[in-house]
């Protein structure tokens, strides 16, 4: 029984991220002979003397032609201990969009820096986006360590600077690991390097195989967006009425008191049907069907929650949005909000702050939010929504902003200000503007 | 930091994700359909769909684009499964499109690329708005960039640059009239995951996935079987071999691999040790060029 770890990689241009991912696949023997032959052929066609491992990753024709990664690519590799889903997010083109996408489902983020350059602005921004999206574990791969002659002080300086930055973003020390690697040569990616005797930590793969993925979800209150009502009305199940969904947070057991939101009706769980049959309790991440004591009116879009600790129900809320649309957002915009299994009309009534990803500056009451901007807004919805702060519950604090005209996804939305601690702390002296990532607002 | 999910077992997590996707589509679309060929990925899809809605019946129809070059064992299996679960199957026969001139047979005789037009015509005729496919991102490089909800324009085309960012488990299925969404619940599964799950759930598959004796001939490094799609040409000889199929598609371009793997456990051991990808080993259609799959996807192929 192997465990699944979802991770996302991020790095700036030329940090060698595709090569690192290629190296992970190659050294874990996840690249099969025909794929490798194709890479050898393509490398030779390009006049390269050694195989370009980044070609394993760059999938689209325009990416191979331009030698860049455009879109998030998903990669799979496995060891006897774990299976990995890796979201490889490109560093330069629309990097917020891609990093936010990769980070939204990741349990661990791998950031890359070039050992010759150390922590750069983009590293700090990427780390901030990972922190904002609530990725619980961080790894800094100090790449191209061979190009600084495996110099320990260089590595220590970079590691210290990054760890301090991560701490200010709210990461406990135990959740941040730094590793000196060379993706090109293979040092400390899968195989331990004999060039870094001063490093006694894990290789990247060892860390990925052993980092804790268990949720400490015991205390999180139960959250269950109802996706579908199952009513067979067959001879065998004439009266069956079950509420199907995936547990977004917490745990549910038969006998639990629950409340249905937004209606506020309370009842009791009388049964849990799972893909493996009936069970007494179920945890976050499981797709189950709940049976309830009373025949209450529940439809797709409702949220079933622990009666003792329900989320707040509101039609106005403060949120942080990562703007992904080509058209800028202005106050007064009419949008759709998809939260859980419910899509409602909404109005963005105020733009409170904007953090500009390119210039690392923040302004209050901006006129607009453009592609790749992150900002704080006020949203009013046409219907009441049961919401948690994103910082408390990743699944029920998240929403999509959708363009009602063409259906495109305009923004990743996070209820509240998940990175509020940035308001109180200086990030680094070298980068004073970054403390305004999410400013306090009006 | 926000909590992560408690389900950590690989197969449980993949199963839960797929069921969640089926239920989202059932909740948001009017006329979803499952592409069902009787092959292992579509059989797995159906198995998960049945679980997602149990004890109610699967609220979707099935569609098979039949090239006419399918293995008879697979068609028989397809019909058996459909009958067993009381499902509705629509079949689009490529032969009909050839007969009435909408399609032309290719000089090389392979019909795999000919599936796209009957597929798109069927989607339009039945007004299907969501089409489930068994595609997995580990199959091929262009597929690695595919979304779970993949928007197709009214020509069925995939435009990689227009794909929506896919955030958390919140899928955006909005589409304009005439557009549809391809949905890939198995996106995050690997070939080995599929086999491990088939073993765990004891899912029945067509027998040709397991080792058997078959008359085959060698072409372009692949063992092809004799059939209505043609047979050995001059210089190619039929040999009796113990083979199995890793993928099941159009007989003209799907090769068998030499194998003695007669059980699910044997197959898992073989796949784990294999040095060739599933498609690379057995699918001539993906070998055509560096971007063969990307080009076909852009045209509306799965």
Interface residues (C-beta under 8 A of the other chain):
Chain A: X1 X2 X3 X4 X32 X33 X34 X35 X38 X42 X58 X59 X60 X61 X64 X70 X71 X72 X73 X74 X75 X76 X78 X82 X83 X85 X97 X98 X100 X101 X104 X105 X107 X134 X135 X136 X170 X171 X175 X213 X214 X215 X216 X217 X220 X227 X228 X230 X231 X232 X233 X234 X236 X237 X240 X244 X245 X246 X249 X251 X273 X275 X283 X284 X285 X286 X287 X289 X300 X324 X336 X338 X341 X390 X391 X392 X393 X394 X395 X397 X398 X399 X400 X402 X406 X407 X408 X409 X412 X418
Chain B: X1 X2 X3 X4 X5 X6 X7 X8 X9 X10 X12 X13 X14 X15 X16 X17 X19 X20 X23 X24 X26 X27 X51 X52 X53 X54 X55 X56 X57 X137 X138 X140 X141 X142 X143 X144 X145 X160 X161 X163 X164 X165 X166 X167 X168 X169 X170 X172 X174 X175 X176 X187 X188 X190 X192 X193 X274 X275 X276 X277 X280 X281 X290 X291 X294
